[in-house]
Amino acid sequence: MDIEMPVVDGVEATRRLRAAMHDLPIVAVSGHDYEERVLEIRQAGADDYVRKARMAEELPRALAALLQTAGRGARSRS
């Protein structure tokens, strides 16, 4: 989920997705690393956050962690 999007930003889209699909894994992505936006998207329901500049390293780790947690039958948000 990109945090900065036109029309509906990623924070609001995450809130809507989380409300509709409680178990859907959501990884937030942004080119910015503003602490308040990271906190906001996590509070909206994102399971993890990846910076675009480090996506090649961080996205596989984030997805692997979510898949591992899903395999155990329960997710916990960090």
Sequence and secondary structure as in RCSB ss.txt:
>XXXX:A:sequence
MDIEMPVVDGVEATRRLRAAMHDLPIVAVSGHDYEERVLEIRQAGADDYVRKARMAEELPRALAALLQTAGRGAR
SRS
>XXXX:A:secstr
 BSS SSS HHHHHHHHHHH TT   EEEES   HHHHHHHHHHT SEEEEGGGHHHHHHHHHHHHHHHHHTT  
   
